[in-house]
Amino acid sequence: MPPPEPPPLPEEALSERFLAATGPGGQNVNKVATAVQLRLDVYALGLHPDAYARLKVLAGSRWTDAGEIVVMARTHRTREANRADARARLAELVATALVRPVRRVKTRPSRSAKTKRMDGKAIRGAIKRDRGRPSHD
């Protein structure tokens, strides 16, 4: 199953801050604040309680006590690329949380399957037992 299409995130639920980044960029890193810190107000999304719980687990340490998810993006050299990266990662996180997991249906092995399994174990045990030291009978 292909990953779900990320839903559009409402602009009023997002807030972004630009910070000085580390990494590639040479002297540009010291002059320009290219890293982005994107915050999403989860309550503004109006999610179903199950999706909300899944999102909280998926976000992990990125979840704040105020009900926000904080995503940092600093891998690119430009603000626009970092902004796009952070928004894409956030949208993917929300899309993953919206997917309801498939319930597992419990099954029981048949009697013949149990018998076959036990016979196989007995054969294997005999092979291992025969590997030991020969007895002096």
N, C-alpha and C positions, 0 to 999 in steps of 0.2 A: 504494500500500500504506500503510495507516495506521501510525503509529508504534506500536511494541510497548508492551504494558502493562508499566510498571515493576515489577520484582519487589520483594517486601517485603525490606527490608534488616534483617539480624539486629541486635537491640539491643546485643548484646555486642560487635559490631564497630564501634559508633558511640560517639564521645565528643564532648561539646559544651562550649564555653566561651562565656560572655557577656562582651562587651566594650563599652566606651563607643562609641557610634556617632557618625557625623557626619551632616549633612543635616537634613531637616525635623524639627521637634519642639520648637523653641524652647528654653525653659529646661529642659524635660524631658530633652533630650539630655545636658545637663551633670549631671543627677542620677541617671539610670537607665541601667544597662548593657543596652541592647536589641539590639545587634548580636550575631549568633551566629557562632561559628567551629566548623564541624562537621567532624570527622575520621572517616574511614572506614578501618579496617584491611582492606586488600584481601586479605591472606592468609586472613582469617577467612571470606571468601566462598566459597572453594574453587572458583574458576573454572577452566575449561578453559584450557590454555596459549595457545590462539589468542585467546580472549576476553580473557585477561589482557594480551596484547600490544596488542590493539586498545584496551583501556581505558587502558593506559599512554600511548598516542599521543593519545587523546582528552583525557586529563586534562592533558597538557602540563606547564605550570609549577606546576599544583596538586598534582602528584605529588611526594612527599618521598622522601628517601633511605631512610627507614624503612619504605617500602611503604605509605604512607598517602596518601589524597587529602584535601586541605583545601579546604573550600568556605566562603566568607564570605557572609553575608547581612545587609545593613544598610539595605535600602531602605524597610522599613516602620517604623512608630512603636512597635510592640509586640514583645515577645519571642516570643509565640506565632506571630505572622504571619511573623517572620523565621525562626523554627525550621521552620515549615511550608514556607517558600520554599526554604530550604537543603536540606531532606530531599527535596523534589520535584525540585530540580535534580540532586541526587546520584543519586536513583533513575533519572532520565531518562538520565543519563550511563552508568550501569551497564546499563540496558536497551539503549541504543544499541550498547554494546560487545558485547552478547550476540548481536546480529544478524550472521549470517555473510554477507559480501558475495557477490553472485552472480558466478560466474565468467563472464568474457566469452568467447564462442565466436568464434574467428578465422574470418573469411570472406574469400574472394577474389572480386574483380570478374570478371564473365564477359568473354569476348573482345569481344562486341558492345558491352558497356558501356565497355570501354577505347577501342574505335574511336570510339564516340559522343563520348566525352570529348575525344579528340584532335582530332576534326573540329570540335567546339565551340571548342577552343582556337585552332585555325587560323583560324576565322572571326573570332573576337575579335581575334586578332593582326592580321589584315588590316584590320579596322576601325580599329585603333589606328595601323597603318602609314599608312593613308590620311589620317589627321589631320595628318600632317607637312606641311612646305612642298611646294608643287607643284614638280616638276622642270621645267626649261626645255628639254624635248626637242622 
